[in-house]
């Protein structure tokens, strides 16, 4: 069981290292339409940048890059937000970082359970 857990962890680790496909548009349509965006290969991280004004999404871009820092600078309905994600075409969804964190936490909990179950 422990070997299975370690192998699963390695597979997940390597899947985030492989090159990704990300949507790419400098002024994406709102709401986002994947058929109107290009796709860029060989990305490290997929990125979504959004600008809000009066609580309304006014501008959105999707791209890829070598690094990304998820930042939410929206206050009082105004400001910018940047989301980062790590799977193919994951920046097609505005809540990519939330999905990534949720999936990561679920995986960690499952691996922890397998390790403790296998050790007893």
C-alpha positions in Angstrom: 0.0 0.0 0.0 2.8 2.4 0.8 4.4 1.8 -2.6 1.1 2.6 -4.3 0.8 5.9 -2.3 4.4 6.9 -3.2 3.9 6.0 -6.9 0.6 8.1 -6.9 2.4 11.0 -5.4 5.2 10.8 -8.0 2.8 10.7 -10.8 1.0 13.8 -9.6 4.3 15.5 -9.1 5.5 14.8 -12.6 2.2 15.7 -14.1 2.7 19.3 -12.9 6.2 19.4 -14.4 5.1 18.4 -17.9 4.4 21.1 -20.4 0.8 22.4 -20.4 -1.6 23.7 -23.0 -3.2 27.0 -21.9 -5.8 29.3 -23.4 -4.4 32.5 -24.7 -6.2 35.7 -25.4 -5.2 39.3 -24.4 -8.7 40.6 -24.3 -10.9 37.6 -23.8 -14.7 37.8 -24.4 -16.8 38.0 -21.3 -18.2 35.5 -20.6 -15.2 33.5 -21.7 -15.6 31.6 -25.0 -12.9 28.9 -25.5 -13.5 28.9 -29.3 -12.6 32.6 -29.5 -9.2 32.0 -27.7 -6.0 30.6 -29.0 -4.2 27.7 -27.4 -0.5 27.9 -26.5 1.6 24.7 -26.0 4.7 24.1 -23.8 3.5 26.2 -20.9 4.7 25.9 -17.3 1.7 27.6 -15.7 -1.7 28.8 -17.0 -2.8 32.2 -15.9 -6.0 34.2 -15.8 -5.9 38.0 -15.1 -9.1 39.9 -14.4 -10.0 43.5 -13.8 -13.1 44.5 -11.9 -14.9 47.8 -11.7 -18.0 48.5 -9.7 -18.2 44.7 -8.9 -18.4 43.9 -12.7 -15.7 42.0 -14.6 -14.5 44.5 -17.2 -11.4 42.9 -18.7 -9.9 39.4 -18.7 -6.8 37.9 -20.2 -5.6 34.3 -20.3 -2.1 33.2 -21.0 0.8 31.0 -19.8 4.1 31.8 -18.2 7.1 30.4 -16.4 5.8 31.7 -13.0 2.6 33.0 -11.5 1.5 34.4 -8.2 -2.2 34.1 -7.4 -3.3 37.5 -6.1 -6.7 38.9 -5.3 -6.5 42.7 -5.1 -10.3 43.2 -5.5 -11.6 45.5 -2.8 -15.0 47.1 -2.8 -15.7 45.6 -6.2 -12.7 47.2 -7.8 -9.2 45.9 -8.6 -7.4 43.0 -10.2 -7.2 39.3 -9.6 -4.7 36.8 -10.9 -5.3 33.0 -10.8 -2.8 30.3 -11.6 -3.4 26.6 -12.5 -1.4 23.6 -13.5 -3.3 21.3 -15.8 -4.1 21.4 -19.6 -6.5 24.2 -20.5 -7.3 24.8 -16.8 -7.5 28.6 -17.4 -10.7 28.1 -19.2 -12.4 28.3 -15.8 -12.3 31.5 -13.7 -12.0 29.5 -10.5 -8.9 27.5 -11.6 -6.9 28.0 -8.5 -9.8 27.0 -6.2 -10.1 23.8 -8.2 -6.4 23.1 -8.0 -6.3 23.6 -4.3 -9.4 21.5 -3.7 -8.0 18.7 -5.8 -4.6 18.9 -4.1 -6.1 18.8 -0.6 -8.3 15.8 -1.6 -5.2 14.0 -3.0 -3.2 14.7 0.2 -6.0 13.4 2.4 -6.4 10.2 0.3 -2.6 9.5 0.4 -2.5 10.2 4.2 -5.4 7.7 4.7 -3.7 5.1 2.6 -0.4 5.5 4.4 -1.9 5.2 7.9 -4.2 2.4 6.8 -1.3 0.5 5.3 0.9 1.1 8.3 -1.6 -0.5 10.8 
